[in-house]
Amino acid sequence: MSGEKKDRLVPRLRFPEFWEAGGWDYLPLGKLAKRSIRKNTAGEVVRVLTNSAEYGVVDQRDFFDKDIANQGNLEGYYIVEKGDYVYNPRISSTAPVGPISRNNIGTGVMSPLYTVFRFNDDKSDFYAHYFRTSHWHQYMRQTSSTGARHDRMSIPIDDFMGLPLPAPSATEQHKIAACLSSLDERIAGEATKLDTLKAHKKGLMQQLFPAEGDTVPCLRFLEFQESGEWEEKRIGELKPFVTSGSRGWAAFYSNKGSLFVRMTNLTRESIYLDLADSKFVNLPPEATEGVRTQLKEYDVLISITADIGIIGYVDASVPSPAYINQHIALVRFNPSEVSSKFVSYFLASERSQRLFRTSTDTGTKAGMSLIGVQKIQVVLPALPEQQKIADCLSSLDDLINALAQKIALLKHHKKGLMQQLFPVLDEEPA
């Protein structure tokens, strides 16, 4: 479909004051907005912007931590004013048809690969929200085609400006935009809290563990202030069981069965496993492949290839049986002597991470042997202090996880709300 849509659609969810307002008109983008094609011919604008799928329009230097564009060759770039919309044809998981974002940060220039336009009525973020709906994504896919590069949409500019957009009354637009923007503000506020908690945890870990070369931390719980120095030992001196997965698992891959833990299930954000992307193996009764590498509660996991030193901790939430591949080392301590959770946090601390970066095996591919794992140094207080520190950091992780889940639920709620606040374009494009 191009041009105006004859049938007036009605959203599934509507504010009460608009129940009797009738269906929405659909108008081509070109009637609602005008392209901005003013080039930076005099080179007077040197601030280079980019359109990120996650963050919207941002300074290129801030986003990439460097200048990507050649500062001496910006004459062919488009000037983008505050309030302009920018379409980036690069597709991604978060922007499946390429992001369209409103410039809220000020005047800059953008690559001519982008399409820049401004709505005739730019008093609300109504269309900024609409461009993030699956309704819009679906319609763009129907109208566009993938270009020569698999990661870019290909759509002629006339077709793009002819795409139909919902055009309810300005009052209803403002009401919908205010509702969705308030949710965005709530999500942003919770995200700020989350970042603050993570920063607090990081700073606390730096104080709860001794600095490199020290055997006493800067911060200590009152009951342990007179407990003396911590003891420095290599992991091997603690006599743990140490092993890693083998390479023979490919024959047992399955769509269901026992959990198969890979490096992607370890994260630097937390010692707890991320099982959002879980893979499985199905072992026949006679198989011996998993006898050695089956996980038990309290096991410590360490990535030993490529991105070395990512730490995982096996708690009761990890389903059993579960196994590891060859890229992960398993360290199992005697729980009556060592707190595995404490060791996991210690190994995840900045002090230990620096040592990981300097103690890997040399060669064409970065890696750490099991002997290298046993040589890793840890500094330990008595078991009760280990447990106290582990419980403290674990309680912070619980707060962080709860807040992250809250943010995820808010985002899910917003996504569902958007699906109902905008009608579905059910007509195939002509």
C-alpha positions as CSV (number, residue, x, y, z in Angstrom):
1,M,0.0,0.0,0.0
2,S,1.2,3.5,-0.8
3,G,-0.5,6.8,-0.2
4,E,-3.5,7.2,2.0
5,K,-5.2,4.2,3.6
6,K,-9.0,4.1,2.9
7,D,-10.0,2.0,5.8
8,R,-9.8,3.8,9.2
9,L,-8.3,1.5,11.8
10,V,-9.0,1.5,15.6
11,P,-6.5,0.5,18.2
12,R,-7.4,-2.4,20.6
13,L,-6.7,-0.2,23.6
14,R,-7.8,3.4,23.8
15,F,-8.1,6.1,26.4
16,P,-11.8,6.6,27.4
17,E,-12.0,10.2,26.0
18,F,-11.3,8.8,22.5
19,W,-13.7,5.9,22.5
20,E,-16.1,7.7,20.3
21,A,-13.5,9.5,18.2
22,G,-13.7,7.0,15.3
23,G,-10.9,5.2,13.5
24,W,-7.4,6.6,12.7
25,D,-6.4,8.0,9.3
26,Y,-3.3,6.7,7.7
27,L,-1.2,9.2,5.7
28,P,2.1,8.8,3.8
29,L,5.2,9.9,5.7
30,G,5.8,12.5,3.0
31,K,2.5,14.3,3.9
32,L,3.3,14.3,7.6
33,A,7.0,15.2,7.3
34,K,9.6,16.8,5.1
35,R,13.0,15.4,4.3
36,S,16.0,17.4,5.4
37,I,18.7,17.4,2.7
38,R,20.7,20.4,3.7
39,K,24.4,19.5,3.3
40,N,27.2,20.8,5.5
41,T,28.7,22.5,2.5
42,A,30.6,25.2,4.4
43,G,31.8,22.7,6.9
44,E,30.5,24.9,9.7
45,V,29.2,22.0,11.8
46,V,31.8,19.6,13.2
47,R,29.8,17.7,15.7
48,V,29.2,14.2,14.2
49,L,26.2,12.3,15.3
50,T,25.2,8.6,14.9
51,N,22.0,6.7,15.3
52,S,22.3,3.8,17.7
53,A,19.7,1.1,17.8
54,E,20.0,1.0,21.6
55,Y,20.7,4.6,22.5
56,G,19.2,6.6,19.7
57,V,20.9,9.7,18.3
58,V,24.2,10.2,20.2
59,D,27.6,11.9,19.6
60,Q,29.7,9.6,17.5
61,R,32.8,10.2,19.7
62,D,30.8,9.2,22.9
63,F,29.4,6.1,21.2
64,F,32.6,4.8,19.6
65,D,35.0,6.4,22.0
66,K,36.7,7.9,18.9
67,D,36.0,9.9,15.8
68,I,34.9,7.6,13.0
69,A,34.2,10.3,10.4
70,N,37.0,12.2,8.8
71,Q,36.7,15.7,10.4
72,G,38.2,17.2,7.2
73,N,35.5,15.7,5.0
74,L,32.2,16.6,6.5
75,E,30.9,18.8,3.6
76,G,28.8,16.0,2.2
77,Y,27.1,15.2,5.5
78,Y,23.5,16.2,6.3
79,I,22.9,18.8,9.0
80,V,20.6,17.4,11.6
81,E,18.7,19.8,13.9
82,K,17.2,19.0,17.3
83,G,13.8,17.5,16.7
84,D,14.7,15.9,13.4
85,Y,14.2,12.1,12.9
86,V,17.0,9.9,11.5
87,Y,16.6,6.6,9.8
88,N,19.6,4.3,9.9
89,P,19.2,1.3,7.5
90,R,21.5,-0.9,9.4
91,I,19.5,-3.8,11.0
92,S,20.2,-5.5,14.3
93,S,18.4,-7.6,16.9
94,T,17.1,-4.5,18.7
95,A,16.3,-2.7,15.4
96,P,15.1,-5.4,13.0
97,V,14.4,-2.9,10.2
98,G,16.9,-0.3,11.2
99,P,16.3,2.3,13.9
100,I,14.4,5.6,13.4
101,S,15.2,7.9,16.3
102,R,14.5,11.5,17.2
103,N,17.4,13.8,17.7
104,N,17.1,15.2,21.2
105,I,20.7,16.3,21.8
106,G,21.2,19.2,19.4
107,T,22.6,20.2,16.0
108,G,25.1,18.0,14.3
109,V,25.9,16.3,11.0
110,M,25.2,12.7,9.9
111,S,26.4,10.5,7.1
112,P,24.4,10.8,3.9
113,L,23.7,7.0,4.3
114,Y,21.0,8.1,6.8
115,T,17.6,9.5,5.9
116,V,16.7,12.7,7.8
117,F,13.2,14.1,8.1
118,R,11.1,16.4,10.3
119,F,7.4,16.1,11.1
120,N,5.2,19.1,10.4
121,D,3.9,18.8,13.9
122,D,6.8,17.8,16.1
123,K,5.3,18.7,19.5
124,S,5.3,15.0,20.8
125,D,7.2,11.8,20.7
126,F,4.2,9.9,19.2
127,Y,6.1,8.7,16.1
128,A,9.3,8.1,18.1
129,H,7.3,5.4,20.0
130,Y,5.5,4.1,16.9
131,F,8.7,3.4,15.0
132,R,9.7,1.0,17.8
133,T,6.6,-1.1,17.5
134,S,6.5,-4.6,15.8
135,H,3.6,-3.2,13.7
136,W,6.0,-0.8,12.0
137,H,8.8,-3.4,11.8
138,Q,6.4,-5.9,10.0
139,Y,5.2,-3.3,7.5
140,M,8.8,-2.2,6.7
141,R,9.8,-5.8,6.0
142,Q,6.9,-6.1,3.6
143,T,7.8,-3.0,1.8
144,S,11.6,-3.2,1.8
145,S,14.1,-5.8,0.8
146,T,17.5,-6.6,2.0
147,G,20.3,-4.9,0.1
148,A,23.6,-6.1,-1.1
149,R,24.7,-6.3,2.5
150,H,22.8,-8.7,4.7
151,D,22.9,-6.2,7.6
152,R,21.1,-3.3,5.8
153,M,17.6,-2.6,4.6
154,S,17.2,-1.5,1.0
155,I,14.3,0.8,0.2
156,P,14.1,3.7,-2.4
157,I,13.7,7.1,-0.7
158,D,10.4,7.7,-2.6
159,D,9.0,4.4,-1.2
160,F,10.2,5.2,2.2
161,M,8.5,8.7,2.2
162,G,5.4,7.0,0.9
163,L,5.0,4.6,3.8
164,P,1.7,5.1,5.6
165,L,1.7,6.3,9.2
166,P,-1.1,6.5,11.7
167,A,-2.5,10.0,12.0
168,P,-4.9,10.3,14.9
169,S,-5.8,13.7,16.4
170,A,-3.0,15.7,17.9
171,T,-4.7,15.4,21.3
172,E,-4.7,11.6,21.1
173,Q,-1.1,11.5,19.8
174,H,0.0,13.6,22.8
175,K,-1.9,11.4,25.3
176,I,-0.3,8.2,23.9
177,A,3.2,9.7,23.8
178,A,2.9,11.0,27.4
179,C,1.9,7.5,28.6
180,L,4.7,5.8,26.9
181,S,7.3,8.5,27.7
182,S,6.3,8.2,31.4
183,L,7.1,4.5,31.2
184,D,10.4,5.3,29.5
185,E,11.2,7.6,32.4
186,R,10.4,4.9,34.9
187,I,12.6,2.4,33.1
188,A,15.4,5.0,32.9
189,G,15.1,5.7,36.6
190,E,15.3,2.0,37.6
191,A,18.2,1.6,35.2
192,T,20.0,4.4,37.0
193,K,19.4,2.6,40.3
194,L,20.8,-0.6,38.8
195,D,24.0,1.2,37.7
196,T,24.4,2.7,41.1
197,L,24.0,-0.7,42.8
198,K,26.6,-2.3,40.4
199,A,29.0,0.6,41.1
200,H,28.5,0.2,44.8
201,K,29.2,-3.5,44.6
202,K,32.3,-3.0,42.6
203,G,33.6,-0.4,45.1
204,L,32.8,-2.6,48.0
205,M,34.6,-5.6,46.5
206,Q,37.7,-3.4,46.2
207,Q,37.6,-2.7,49.9
208,L,36.5,-6.1,51.2
209,F,39.4,-7.9,49.5
210,P,43.1,-6.9,50.2
211,A,44.8,-4.9,47.5
212,E,47.6,-6.7,45.6
213,G,50.5,-7.1,47.9
214,D,48.4,-6.7,51.0
215,T,47.1,-9.3,53.4
216,V,44.5,-7.2,55.2
217,P,41.5,-5.5,53.5
218,C,40.6,-1.8,53.9
219,L,37.2,-2.7,55.1
220,R,36.4,-5.4,57.6
221,F,33.4,-6.5,59.6
222,L,33.6,-5.6,63.2
223,E,33.8,-9.1,64.6
224,F,36.9,-9.8,62.4
225,Q,38.9,-6.7,62.9
226,E,41.3,-8.4,65.3
227,S,41.5,-11.7,63.4
228,G,44.9,-11.0,61.9
229,E,46.2,-11.2,58.4
230,W,44.7,-13.3,55.5
231,E,46.6,-16.2,54.2
232,E,47.9,-16.2,50.6
233,K,47.7,-19.6,48.9
234,R,47.7,-21.1,45.4
235,I,44.4,-22.9,44.5
236,G,46.3,-26.2,44.2
237,E,47.5,-25.9,47.9
238,L,43.8,-26.0,48.9
239,K,43.6,-29.5,47.4
240,P,40.5,-29.1,45.3
241,F,39.2,-31.3,42.5
242,V,40.1,-29.6,39.3
243,T,39.1,-30.6,35.8
244,S,37.7,-29.3,32.5
245,G,35.3,-30.5,29.9
246,S,36.3,-32.7,27.0
247,R,35.9,-32.3,23.2
248,G,33.6,-35.3,22.7
249,W,30.3,-33.7,23.4
250,A,29.1,-33.0,19.8
251,A,27.6,-36.5,19.5
252,F,25.3,-35.8,22.4
253,Y,23.9,-32.4,21.5
254,S,20.1,-32.3,21.8
255,N,17.1,-30.0,21.9
256,K,16.3,-31.2,25.4
257,G,17.9,-33.2,28.2
258,S,20.7,-32.2,30.6
259,L,22.0,-28.7,30.8
260,F,25.3,-28.1,28.9
261,V,27.2,-25.1,30.3
262,R,29.3,-23.1,27.9
263,M,31.4,-19.9,28.1
264,T,28.3,-17.9,27.0
265,N,26.6,-18.9,30.3
266,L,29.4,-17.1,32.2
267,T,29.2,-13.4,32.6
268,R,31.5,-10.7,34.1
269,E,28.4,-9.0,35.5
270,S,27.9,-11.7,38.1
271,I,29.3,-14.9,39.4
272,Y,25.9,-16.6,38.9
273,L,25.3,-18.4,35.6
274,D,23.2,-16.8,32.9
275,L,21.0,-19.6,31.6
276,A,18.9,-17.5,29.2
277,D,20.6,-19.2,26.3
278,S,20.7,-22.8,27.4
279,K,21.9,-25.7,25.4
280,F,21.4,-29.4,26.2
281,V,23.0,-32.8,25.8
282,N,21.4,-36.2,25.9
283,L,23.7,-38.9,27.3
284,P,22.9,-42.5,26.7
285,P,23.0,-44.8,29.8
286,E,26.3,-46.3,28.8
287,A,28.1,-43.0,28.2
288,T,31.0,-42.1,30.5
289,E,31.6,-38.7,29.0
290,G,29.9,-36.8,31.8
291,V,31.1,-38.7,34.9
292,R,34.0,-36.4,35.5
293,T,32.5,-33.1,34.4
294,Q,29.0,-33.3,36.0
295,L,28.5,-30.1,38.1
296,K,27.7,-30.1,41.8
297,E,26.5,-27.3,43.9
298,Y,29.2,-25.0,45.1
299,D,31.5,-25.7,42.1
300,V,33.6,-22.8,40.9
301,L,33.8,-22.4,37.1
302,I,36.6,-20.5,35.3
303,S,36.8,-19.8,31.5
304,I,40.2,-21.0,30.3
305,T,40.2,-20.1,26.6
306,A,39.8,-16.9,24.6
307,D,38.2,-14.6,27.2
308,I,40.0,-16.0,30.1
309,G,39.0,-15.6,33.8
310,I,35.2,-15.3,33.6
311,I,34.0,-16.7,36.9
312,G,30.9,-18.8,37.5
313,Y,29.4,-20.2,40.7
314,V,27.0,-23.2,40.8
315,D,24.2,-22.6,43.2
316,A,21.0,-24.6,43.9
317,S,19.2,-22.9,41.0
318,V,21.4,-24.7,38.4
319,P,19.5,-27.8,37.3
320,S,21.0,-31.2,37.7
321,P,22.5,-33.0,35.9
322,A,24.6,-30.3,34.2
323,Y,27.9,-30.6,32.4
324,I,30.7,-28.3,31.1
325,N,32.6,-28.1,27.8
326,Q,36.3,-27.9,27.2
327,H,36.5,-24.1,27.5
328,I,35.6,-24.2,31.2
329,A,37.6,-25.4,34.2
330,L,35.8,-26.8,37.2
331,V,37.2,-26.3,40.7
332,R,35.6,-28.1,43.6
333,F,36.7,-27.3,47.2
334,N,36.0,-29.0,50.5
335,P,33.1,-26.9,51.9
336,S,34.3,-27.5,55.4
337,E,37.5,-25.7,54.7
338,V,36.8,-23.2,51.9
339,S,33.8,-21.1,50.9
340,S,33.5,-21.6,47.1
341,K,31.3,-18.6,46.9
342,F,33.9,-16.4,48.6
343,V,36.6,-17.8,46.2
344,S,34.3,-17.0,43.2
345,Y,33.9,-13.4,44.3
346,F,37.6,-13.1,45.0
347,L,38.5,-14.4,41.5
348,A,35.9,-12.0,40.0
349,S,37.5,-9.0,41.7
350,E,39.7,-6.6,39.9
351,R,42.8,-7.8,41.8
352,S,42.4,-11.3,40.5
353,Q,41.3,-10.2,37.0
354,R,44.6,-8.3,36.6
355,L,46.4,-11.5,37.5
356,F,44.4,-13.5,35.0
357,R,45.4,-11.1,32.2
358,T,49.1,-11.6,33.0
359,S,49.3,-15.3,33.8
360,T,47.8,-17.0,30.8
361,D,49.7,-19.5,28.7
362,T,51.6,-18.0,25.7
363,G,50.9,-19.2,22.2
364,T,48.9,-18.5,19.1
365,K,45.6,-18.8,21.0
366,A,45.1,-17.5,24.5
367,G,44.5,-20.2,27.0
368,M,45.1,-21.4,30.6
369,S,46.0,-25.0,31.4
370,L,44.6,-26.8,34.5
371,I,48.1,-26.5,36.0
372,G,47.8,-22.8,35.5
373,V,44.4,-22.8,37.2
374,Q,46.0,-24.5,40.2
375,K,48.7,-21.9,40.3
376,I,46.2,-19.0,40.7
377,Q,46.7,-17.2,44.0
378,V,44.0,-16.4,46.4
379,V,44.1,-14.7,49.8
380,L,41.9,-16.2,52.4
381,P,40.7,-15.3,55.9
382,A,39.3,-17.9,58.3
383,L,36.2,-19.7,57.0
384,P,33.6,-17.7,59.1
385,E,34.9,-14.4,57.6
386,Q,34.9,-15.9,54.1
387,Q,31.2,-16.8,54.6
388,K,30.4,-13.3,55.9
389,I,31.9,-11.6,52.9
390,A,30.2,-14.0,50.5
391,D,26.8,-13.5,52.1
392,C,27.3,-9.7,52.0
393,L,28.1,-9.7,48.2
394,S,25.5,-12.3,47.5
395,S,22.8,-10.1,49.1
396,L,23.9,-7.3,46.8
397,D,23.6,-9.6,43.8
398,D,20.1,-10.5,44.9
399,L,19.2,-6.8,44.9
400,I,20.8,-6.3,41.5
401,N,19.0,-9.4,40.0
402,A,15.7,-8.3,41.4
403,L,16.1,-4.8,40.0
404,A,17.2,-6.2,36.6
405,Q,14.1,-8.4,36.6
406,K,11.9,-5.4,37.4
407,I,13.3,-3.5,34.5
408,A,12.8,-6.4,32.2
409,L,9.1,-6.6,33.3
410,L,8.6,-2.9,32.7
411,K,10.1,-3.2,29.2
412,H,7.8,-6.2,28.5
413,H,4.8,-4.3,29.8
414,K,5.7,-1.3,27.6
415,K,6.1,-3.6,24.6
416,G,2.7,-5.1,25.1
417,L,1.1,-1.7,25.7
418,M,2.5,-0.4,22.4
419,Q,1.1,-3.4,20.6
420,Q,-2.4,-2.4,21.8
421,L,-2.1,1.4,21.6
422,F,-1.4,1.4,17.8
423,P,-3.6,-0.3,15.3
424,V,-2.3,-3.1,13.1
425,L,-1.7,-2.4,9.5
426,D,-3.4,-5.6,8.1
427,E,-3.4,-4.6,4.5
428,E,-0.6,-6.0,2.3
429,P,1.5,-3.2,0.7
430,A,0.8,-2.6,-3.0
